[in-house]
Amino acid sequence: MEILDVARWQFGITTVYHFLMVPLTIGLALLVAIMQTAWHRTGDPRYLAMTKFWGKLMLINFAMGVVTGIVQEFQFGMNWSAYSRFVGDVFGAPLAMEGLVAFFVESTFLGLWIFGWGRISQRLHLASIWAAALATVASAYFILAANSWMQHPVGVEIGPDGDPVLNSIWALLTNSTVLAAFPHTLAGSLAVAGTVLIGVSAWHLARRHRNSPVDDPDRRVWHTSLRWGGWVGLASFAAVAVSGDIQAKLMFEQQPMKMAAAEALCETEEPAGFSIFAIGDLRDPSCDNIVSVTVPALLSFLAEGDFESEVKGIEELIPAYQEQYGSHYPDDPRLGELAGMPIDYVPSLPVTYWGFRLMIGFGSIAAAAAAAALWFTRGGRVPRWRWFAPVALASIATPFLANTFGWIFTEMGRQPFVVVPNPTGVDGVYMFTASAVSAGVSLGEAVFSLVALTLVYAALAVVELFLLIRYARAGVDGVMRPPWEKDDPPDDDPPASADAGDDGQQKGRDQDVLSFAY
């Protein structure tokens, strides 16, 4: 075992774990802001209950995301110091923007939202959750801008020490790769949040409200949440499909080996068929023992937008990569066993091929669940089938799995590069993953940190699931006193009337809010 393998496993485990939190936080933050806006505009207590309940789950997930995200930055210095030196002059700008502009704004206004109930004006309180939600989205954009530079370096020149130096922050922030990845990630995040709304709401409806009257306040909360989740999920999955098609076309242009591996396309085809599934040993890069069931000419359409175009296969791409970037690693002792060895430009075929299909498959299942939820709850209906709630709960996992496999495909598919060369960019701006690992870290130290972080993350997962399940099961009662169960006001203290105007309505609502325990 080499330190490179351990470092990659560690970064993979911690990144995938952290990325489970990120989409849910982004999606729920936006939905909670919309829920509170609905309450602000209508005064309907149903929307207040939804804001409080889903806001509680969002806060739990946000806190865990912060804790796990901090580790990501430490790993750059721990196991990937050579990589940090190589990209330092480029990553400094977007990561500083993410920390100072996005994360600080997000944390500040989220704190204002948490502790501002009934203490600040309702409009300012509403503005605070919108500021936090939009800052969360901005944070994702800056992180994606940095990651997209690794996939497609732009806006740089070679410095005197041979490392890239940023010469255009605008080029980095408007990289075609990030412009495609950002809407794809945002739509995926909303899909996660929508499916969570569906699953939890279906459970509460099945548990308490199979026979409740339509106008039951608690039933209205869960029925509305489920419908919101269905519409958000369905729209998001449509956006995922459109943005994913744009991303795929860019990848065929920028990283043709990744997409050839995603299709187990060993020979160049014109036109090329899209593989539904493959039978055989995908570990064999020659594809001699692989039989694919394909849709004719569909891959050509996904790659170029027409059904007649040529798609290059692995066998034709390998000599082109070897000619441009070399056939052997440098004879550098820091590369360990890879020093002087031939470079394998083909990423893991089983990971890329099945990762791509599992991403699409789980996303399709989640989209079907959203459509089914809307159909079964149309006209105020509550499904009476006993299987509905368990299936809805199980569907919560599907967009998480789709996001995870998509991320694994994206990152594993660019191997052996950690910074992928831009075919039309500055020559020499690329880095092999084997050259990025820290030279001063021993194998024992890397194994220790891998085991320690894995155990810590496992413990954090238990805490996260315990808190989410506890508050999700408790329902509205677990986060606040239901607004439709307020005591009647005494006769000598009538409620604010319509004649009191906006100030009277504001005072009445603030008094209501102050009686709730967040």
C-alpha positions as CSV (number, residue, x, y, z in Angstrom):
1,M,0.0,0.0,0.0
2,E,1.3,3.4,-1.0
3,I,0.7,6.7,0.8
4,L,-1.0,7.9,-2.4
5,D,-3.7,5.2,-2.0
6,V,-4.3,6.1,1.7
7,A,-4.5,9.8,1.0
8,R,-7.0,9.3,-1.8
9,W,-9.2,7.0,0.3
10,Q,-9.1,9.5,3.1
11,F,-10.1,12.4,0.9
12,G,-12.7,10.4,-0.8
13,I,-14.4,9.2,2.4
14,T,-14.4,12.7,4.0
15,T,-15.5,14.4,0.8
16,V,-18.4,12.1,0.1
17,Y,-19.5,12.3,3.7
18,H,-19.4,16.1,3.7
19,F,-21.2,16.2,0.3
20,L,-24.2,14.3,1.9
21,M,-24.8,17.4,4.1
22,V,-24.2,20.1,1.5
23,P,-27.2,19.5,-0.9
24,L,-29.7,19.2,1.9
25,T,-28.5,22.4,3.5
26,I,-28.7,24.3,0.2
27,G,-32.1,22.9,-0.8
28,L,-33.7,23.3,2.6
29,A,-32.4,26.8,3.2
30,L,-34.0,28.0,0.0
31,L,-37.3,26.2,0.7
32,V,-37.4,27.5,4.3
33,A,-37.0,31.0,3.0
34,I,-39.9,30.5,0.6
35,M,-42.0,29.0,3.4
36,Q,-41.4,32.0,5.6
37,T,-42.1,34.3,2.7
38,A,-45.5,32.6,2.3
39,W,-46.3,33.0,6.0
40,H,-45.2,36.7,5.9
41,R,-47.5,37.4,2.9
42,T,-50.5,35.4,4.0
43,G,-50.4,35.0,7.8
44,D,-51.4,31.4,7.4
45,P,-50.1,29.5,10.5
46,R,-49.5,26.4,8.3
47,Y,-46.6,28.1,6.7
48,L,-45.2,29.2,10.1
49,A,-45.3,25.6,11.3
50,M,-43.6,24.5,8.1
51,T,-40.9,27.2,8.5
52,K,-40.2,26.2,12.0
53,F,-40.2,22.4,11.5
54,W,-38.1,22.3,8.3
55,G,-35.9,25.1,9.6
56,K,-35.0,23.0,12.6
57,L,-33.9,20.1,10.4
58,M,-31.9,22.5,8.2
59,L,-30.0,23.9,11.2
60,I,-29.1,20.4,12.4
61,N,-27.7,19.5,9.0
62,F,-26.0,22.9,8.6
63,A,-24.1,22.5,11.9
64,M,-22.9,19.0,10.9
65,G,-21.9,20.3,7.4
66,V,-19.7,23.0,9.0
67,V,-17.9,20.5,11.3
68,T,-17.2,18.1,8.4
69,G,-16.2,20.8,5.9
70,I,-13.4,22.2,8.1
71,V,-11.5,18.9,7.7
72,Q,-11.4,19.3,3.9
73,E,-9.1,22.4,4.2
74,F,-6.8,20.7,6.7
75,Q,-6.2,17.8,4.3
76,F,-4.7,20.1,1.7
77,G,-1.8,20.7,4.1
78,M,-1.8,17.2,5.6
79,N,-1.7,14.8,2.7
80,W,-1.7,17.1,-0.4
81,S,0.9,19.8,0.3
82,A,2.5,19.5,-3.2
83,Y,-0.9,20.0,-4.7
84,S,-1.5,23.0,-2.4
85,R,1.7,24.6,-3.6
86,F,0.8,24.0,-7.2
87,V,-2.7,25.5,-7.1
88,G,-2.2,28.0,-4.2
89,D,-1.9,31.1,-6.4
90,V,-5.2,30.1,-8.1
91,F,-7.3,28.7,-5.3
92,G,-6.6,31.6,-2.9
93,A,-9.1,33.9,-4.5
94,P,-12.2,31.7,-4.8
95,L,-11.7,30.1,-1.4
96,A,-11.2,33.5,0.2
97,M,-14.5,34.6,-1.4
98,E,-16.2,31.5,-0.2
99,G,-15.0,32.1,3.4
100,L,-15.3,35.9,3.7
101,V,-18.1,36.7,1.4
102,A,-20.3,33.6,1.5
103,F,-19.7,31.6,4.7
104,F,-19.4,34.6,7.1
105,V,-22.6,36.2,5.6
106,E,-24.3,32.8,5.8
107,S,-23.3,32.3,9.5
108,T,-24.1,35.8,10.5
109,F,-27.6,36.0,9.1
110,L,-28.4,32.4,10.1
111,G,-27.6,33.4,13.7
112,L,-29.8,36.5,13.3
113,W,-32.6,34.3,12.0
114,I,-32.3,31.8,14.8
115,F,-32.2,34.3,17.7
116,G,-34.3,37.0,16.0
117,W,-37.7,35.5,16.3
118,G,-39.9,38.2,17.8
119,R,-36.9,40.4,18.6
120,I,-36.5,42.1,15.2
121,S,-39.0,43.3,12.7
122,Q,-40.7,40.6,10.7
123,R,-39.4,42.0,7.4
124,L,-35.8,42.1,8.7
125,H,-36.2,38.6,10.0
126,L,-37.4,37.4,6.6
127,A,-34.5,39.2,4.9
128,S,-32.1,37.4,7.2
129,I,-33.2,33.9,6.1
130,W,-33.0,34.9,2.5
131,A,-29.5,36.4,3.0
132,A,-28.4,33.1,4.6
133,A,-30.0,31.0,1.9
134,L,-28.5,33.0,-0.9
135,A,-25.1,33.1,0.8
136,T,-25.3,29.3,1.0
137,V,-25.8,29.2,-2.8
138,A,-22.9,31.7,-3.3
139,S,-20.7,29.5,-1.1
140,A,-21.4,26.6,-3.4
141,Y,-20.6,28.6,-6.5
142,F,-17.2,29.6,-5.2
143,I,-16.3,26.1,-4.2
144,L,-17.5,24.8,-7.6
145,A,-15.5,27.5,-9.3
146,A,-12.3,26.2,-7.6
147,N,-13.2,22.5,-8.4
148,S,-14.1,23.4,-12.0
149,W,-10.7,25.0,-12.5
150,M,-9.2,21.6,-11.6
151,Q,-11.4,20.0,-14.3
152,H,-10.7,22.8,-16.8
153,P,-7.9,25.3,-16.0
154,V,-8.5,28.8,-17.3
155,G,-7.4,32.4,-16.5
156,V,-3.8,31.5,-15.6
157,E,-0.3,31.8,-16.9
158,I,2.9,29.9,-15.9
159,G,4.8,31.6,-13.1
160,P,8.6,31.8,-12.8
161,D,8.6,28.6,-10.6
162,G,6.6,26.7,-13.2
163,D,3.3,26.8,-11.2
164,P,0.2,28.4,-12.5
165,V,-0.5,32.0,-11.5
166,L,-4.0,33.5,-11.7
167,N,-4.2,36.4,-14.2
168,S,-8.0,36.7,-14.5
169,I,-10.4,36.1,-11.7
170,W,-13.3,36.8,-14.1
171,A,-12.1,33.9,-16.4
172,L,-12.0,31.6,-13.4
173,L,-15.5,32.6,-12.1
174,T,-17.0,32.3,-15.6
175,N,-15.4,29.1,-16.5
176,S,-17.7,27.1,-18.9
177,T,-17.3,24.1,-16.6
178,V,-18.6,26.0,-13.5
179,L,-21.4,27.6,-15.5
180,A,-22.6,24.1,-16.3
181,A,-21.8,22.5,-12.9
182,F,-23.5,25.1,-10.8
183,P,-27.1,24.8,-12.0
184,H,-26.6,21.0,-12.0
185,T,-25.6,21.0,-8.4
186,L,-28.2,23.5,-7.4
187,A,-31.0,21.5,-9.0
188,G,-29.6,18.3,-7.4
189,S,-29.7,20.1,-4.0
190,L,-33.3,21.1,-4.4
191,A,-34.1,17.6,-5.5
192,V,-32.7,16.3,-2.3
193,A,-34.7,18.7,-0.2
194,G,-37.9,18.0,-2.1
195,T,-37.5,14.2,-1.6
196,V,-36.9,14.8,2.1
197,L,-40.1,16.8,2.3
198,I,-42.0,14.0,0.6
199,G,-40.7,11.2,2.8
200,V,-41.1,12.8,6.2
201,S,-44.5,14.3,5.3
202,A,-45.8,11.0,3.9
203,W,-44.8,9.3,7.2
204,H,-46.7,11.8,9.3
205,L,-49.8,11.7,7.1
206,A,-49.8,7.9,7.2
207,R,-49.2,7.8,11.0
208,R,-51.8,10.4,12.1
209,H,-54.0,11.6,9.3
210,R,-55.4,8.7,7.2
211,N,-58.9,9.6,8.4
212,S,-58.4,13.2,9.5
213,P,-60.7,15.9,8.1
214,V,-59.3,17.9,5.2
215,D,-59.3,21.1,7.3
216,D,-57.3,19.6,10.2
217,P,-54.4,22.1,10.8
218,D,-51.7,19.5,11.4
219,R,-52.8,17.5,8.3
220,R,-52.6,20.6,6.2
221,V,-49.0,21.2,7.3
222,W,-47.9,17.7,6.1
223,H,-50.1,17.6,3.0
224,T,-48.8,21.0,1.9
225,S,-45.2,20.0,2.6
226,L,-45.6,16.8,0.6
227,R,-47.1,18.7,-2.3
228,W,-44.3,21.3,-2.2
229,G,-41.7,18.5,-2.1
230,G,-43.3,16.8,-5.1
231,W,-43.4,19.9,-7.3
232,V,-39.9,21.0,-6.2
233,G,-38.6,17.5,-6.8
234,L,-40.1,17.1,-10.2
235,A,-39.0,20.5,-11.4
236,S,-35.5,19.9,-10.0
237,F,-35.1,16.6,-11.7
238,A,-36.0,18.1,-15.0
239,A,-33.4,20.8,-14.4
240,V,-30.9,18.1,-13.5
241,A,-31.5,16.4,-16.8
242,V,-31.1,19.5,-18.9
243,S,-28.0,20.8,-17.0
244,G,-26.6,17.3,-17.1
245,D,-26.9,17.1,-20.8
246,I,-25.0,20.4,-21.1
247,Q,-22.3,19.1,-18.7
248,A,-21.9,15.9,-20.7
249,K,-21.3,17.8,-24.0
250,L,-18.6,19.9,-22.3
251,M,-17.0,16.7,-20.9
252,F,-16.8,15.1,-24.3
253,E,-14.9,18.3,-25.4
254,Q,-12.8,18.9,-22.3
255,Q,-12.2,15.4,-20.9
256,P,-12.9,12.8,-23.7
257,M,-11.2,10.0,-21.8
258,K,-13.6,10.4,-18.9
259,M,-16.7,10.1,-21.1
260,A,-15.2,7.2,-23.1
261,A,-14.6,5.4,-19.8
262,A,-18.2,6.2,-18.7
263,E,-19.5,4.3,-21.8
264,A,-16.8,1.6,-21.8
265,L,-16.2,2.8,-25.3
266,C,-13.0,1.2,-26.3
267,E,-13.2,1.6,-30.1
268,T,-14.1,4.8,-31.9
269,E,-17.6,4.7,-33.3
270,E,-19.5,6.8,-35.8
271,P,-22.3,7.0,-34.9
272,A,-21.9,5.8,-31.3
273,G,-24.5,4.1,-29.3
274,F,-25.3,4.8,-25.6
275,S,-24.7,1.8,-23.4
276,I,-27.7,0.8,-21.2
277,F,-25.7,-1.9,-19.4
278,A,-22.6,-4.0,-20.0
279,I,-21.8,-7.6,-19.5
280,G,-18.3,-8.7,-18.9
281,D,-15.1,-7.8,-17.0
282,L,-15.0,-4.0,-17.0
283,R,-11.6,-4.1,-15.3
284,D,-10.1,-5.1,-18.6
285,P,-9.3,-1.7,-20.4
286,S,-9.1,-3.5,-23.8
287,C,-12.8,-4.3,-23.5
288,D,-12.2,-7.6,-25.2
289,N,-14.7,-9.4,-22.9
290,I,-17.3,-6.7,-22.6
291,V,-20.7,-6.9,-24.4
292,S,-22.9,-3.7,-24.2
293,V,-26.6,-3.3,-24.8
294,T,-26.9,0.0,-26.5
295,V,-29.3,2.6,-27.9
296,P,-28.0,3.2,-31.4
297,A,-26.6,6.7,-32.1
298,L,-27.7,8.2,-28.8
299,L,-24.2,8.7,-27.5
300,S,-23.4,10.7,-30.6
301,F,-26.4,13.0,-29.8
302,L,-25.3,13.4,-26.2
303,A,-21.8,14.3,-27.3
304,E,-22.4,16.6,-30.2
305,G,-26.1,17.2,-30.5
306,D,-26.6,15.1,-33.6
307,F,-27.0,11.4,-34.4
308,E,-24.1,11.1,-36.9
309,S,-21.0,12.4,-35.1
310,E,-17.9,10.4,-34.2
311,V,-17.1,9.6,-30.6
312,K,-13.5,8.7,-29.9
313,G,-12.8,5.5,-28.0
314,I,-10.2,4.6,-25.3
315,E,-7.9,2.9,-27.8
316,E,-7.6,6.0,-29.9
317,L,-7.3,8.4,-27.0
318,I,-4.5,6.7,-25.2
319,P,-1.8,7.4,-27.9
320,A,-2.9,11.0,-28.1
321,Y,-2.6,11.5,-24.3
322,Q,0.8,9.8,-24.3
323,E,2.1,12.0,-27.1
324,Q,1.0,15.2,-25.4
325,Y,1.6,14.4,-21.7
326,G,4.2,11.6,-21.8
327,S,4.1,7.9,-21.6
328,H,5.9,7.4,-18.2
329,Y,6.0,9.2,-14.9
330,P,9.2,11.1,-14.0
331,D,11.9,9.0,-12.3
332,D,11.2,10.9,-9.1
333,P,11.6,9.0,-5.7
334,R,8.7,11.1,-4.3
335,L,6.4,9.1,-6.6
336,G,7.2,5.9,-4.8
337,E,6.4,2.7,-6.9
338,L,5.1,4.9,-9.7
339,A,8.5,6.5,-10.4
340,G,9.5,5.8,-14.0
341,M,6.4,3.6,-14.6
342,P,4.1,3.9,-17.5
343,I,1.1,6.3,-17.0
344,D,-2.3,4.6,-17.1
345,Y,-4.5,7.3,-18.7
346,V,-7.7,5.1,-18.4
347,P,-9.7,5.8,-15.2
348,S,-11.3,2.9,-13.4
349,L,-13.8,1.5,-15.9
350,P,-16.1,-0.2,-13.3
351,V,-16.3,3.1,-11.2
352,T,-16.9,5.4,-14.1
353,Y,-19.2,3.2,-16.1
354,W,-21.5,2.1,-13.2
355,G,-21.1,5.4,-11.3
356,F,-22.6,7.2,-14.3
357,R,-25.5,4.7,-14.6
358,L,-26.2,4.6,-10.9
359,M,-26.3,8.4,-10.8
360,I,-28.9,8.4,-13.6
361,G,-30.8,5.4,-12.2
362,F,-31.2,6.7,-8.6
363,G,-32.1,10.2,-10.0
364,S,-34.8,8.6,-12.1
365,I,-36.3,6.7,-9.2
366,A,-36.4,9.9,-7.1
367,A,-38.2,11.7,-10.0
368,A,-40.7,8.9,-10.2
369,A,-41.3,9.2,-6.5
370,A,-42.0,12.9,-6.8
371,A,-44.4,12.3,-9.6
372,A,-46.2,9.5,-7.7
373,A,-46.4,11.7,-4.5
374,L,-48.2,14.4,-6.5
375,W,-50.5,12.0,-8.2
376,F,-51.5,10.2,-5.0
377,T,-52.2,13.4,-3.0
378,R,-54.1,15.3,-5.8
379,G,-57.3,16.9,-4.7
380,G,-56.4,16.8,-1.0
381,R,-56.2,13.0,-0.9
382,V,-54.1,11.1,1.7
383,P,-53.0,7.7,0.4
384,R,-54.4,4.9,2.6
385,W,-52.0,2.1,1.4
386,R,-49.7,0.9,4.1
387,W,-46.8,0.7,1.7
388,F,-47.0,4.4,0.7
389,A,-45.2,5.8,3.8
390,P,-42.3,3.2,3.8
391,V,-41.7,3.6,0.1
392,A,-41.7,7.4,0.4
393,L,-39.3,7.2,3.3
394,A,-37.0,4.8,1.4
395,S,-37.0,7.3,-1.6
396,I,-35.2,9.8,0.6
397,A,-32.0,7.9,0.0
398,T,-32.2,8.0,-3.8
399,P,-31.2,11.6,-4.6
400,F,-28.4,11.4,-2.0
401,L,-27.1,8.3,-3.8
402,A,-27.5,10.0,-7.2
403,N,-25.5,13.0,-6.0
404,T,-22.8,10.7,-4.4
405,F,-22.3,8.5,-7.5
406,G,-22.3,11.6,-9.7
407,W,-19.6,13.2,-7.6
408,I,-17.5,10.0,-7.5
409,F,-17.8,9.7,-11.3
410,T,-16.7,13.3,-11.8
411,E,-13.7,13.0,-9.5
412,M,-12.6,9.5,-10.3
413,G,-13.1,10.0,-14.0
414,R,-10.3,12.6,-14.3
415,Q,-7.6,10.2,-13.1
416,P,-4.6,10.1,-13.4
417,F,-4.8,13.9,-13.2
418,V,-5.7,15.9,-10.1
419,V,-5.6,19.0,-12.3
420,V,-6.8,18.1,-15.8
421,P,-5.1,19.7,-18.8
422,N,-7.2,22.1,-20.8
423,P,-7.0,21.0,-24.4
424,T,-7.2,24.6,-25.6
425,G,-5.5,26.3,-22.6
426,V,-2.0,27.1,-21.5
427,D,0.5,24.3,-22.0
428,G,1.9,22.7,-18.9
429,V,-1.0,23.6,-16.6
430,Y,-1.8,20.1,-15.3
431,M,-0.8,17.9,-12.4
432,F,-0.8,14.1,-12.0
433,T,-2.4,12.9,-8.8
434,A,0.7,10.9,-7.9
435,S,2.7,14.1,-7.9
436,A,0.3,16.0,-5.6
437,V,0.7,13.9,-2.4
438,S,2.8,15.2,0.5
439,A,6.4,14.0,0.6
440,G,6.9,14.4,4.3
441,V,4.0,12.3,5.5
442,S,4.8,8.7,6.4
443,L,2.5,5.8,5.5
444,G,1.8,5.2,9.2
445,E,0.7,8.8,9.8
446,A,-1.6,8.7,6.8
447,V,-3.2,5.4,7.9
448,F,-3.7,6.8,11.4
449,S,-5.4,9.9,10.2
450,L,-7.6,7.8,7.8
451,V,-8.7,5.5,10.6
452,A,-9.2,8.3,13.1
453,L,-11.2,10.5,10.7
454,T,-13.3,7.5,9.5
455,L,-14.2,6.7,13.1
456,V,-15.0,10.3,14.0
457,Y,-17.2,10.7,11.0
458,A,-19.0,7.4,11.8
459,A,-19.7,8.8,15.3
460,L,-20.9,12.1,13.8
461,A,-23.2,10.2,11.4
462,V,-24.8,8.5,14.4
463,V,-25.4,11.9,16.0
464,E,-26.7,13.5,12.8
465,L,-29.2,10.7,12.2
466,F,-30.3,10.6,15.8
467,L,-31.1,14.3,15.9
468,L,-32.7,14.3,12.4
469,I,-34.9,11.3,13.2
470,R,-35.8,12.6,16.6
471,Y,-37.1,15.9,15.5
472,A,-38.6,14.5,12.3
473,R,-40.6,12.0,14.3
474,A,-41.7,14.7,16.8
475,G,-43.3,16.8,14.1
476,V,-44.5,20.3,14.6
477,D,-44.9,19.7,18.4
478,G,-41.2,19.0,18.6
479,V,-40.1,22.4,17.5
480,M,-42.9,24.8,18.6
481,R,-46.3,25.1,20.1
482,P,-48.7,24.7,17.2
483,P,-50.0,28.1,16.2
484,W,-53.5,26.8,15.9
485,E,-53.5,25.8,19.6
486,K,-53.0,29.2,21.2
487,D,-55.0,30.0,24.3
488,D,-57.9,32.4,23.8
489,P,-57.0,36.0,24.7
490,P,-58.6,37.5,27.8
491,D,-61.6,39.7,27.2
492,D,-59.8,42.8,28.3
493,D,-56.9,42.2,25.8
494,P,-58.5,41.7,22.4
495,P,-56.3,40.6,19.4
496,A,-54.9,43.2,17.0
497,S,-57.7,44.2,14.6
498,A,-57.5,44.9,11.0
499,D,-57.9,48.6,11.8
500,A,-54.6,48.6,13.5
501,G,-52.9,48.4,10.1
502,D,-49.5,46.8,9.5
503,D,-48.1,47.7,12.9
504,G,-51.0,46.0,14.6
505,Q,-50.6,42.8,12.5
506,Q,-46.9,42.9,13.1
507,K,-47.4,43.2,16.9
508,G,-49.9,40.4,16.9
509,R,-47.6,38.1,14.9
510,D,-44.6,38.9,17.1
511,Q,-46.6,38.0,20.2
512,D,-47.5,34.7,18.6
513,V,-43.9,34.0,17.7
514,L,-42.6,34.8,21.2
515,S,-44.9,32.1,22.7
516,F,-43.1,29.4,20.6
517,A,-40.0,27.5,21.7
518,Y,-37.6,27.1,18.8
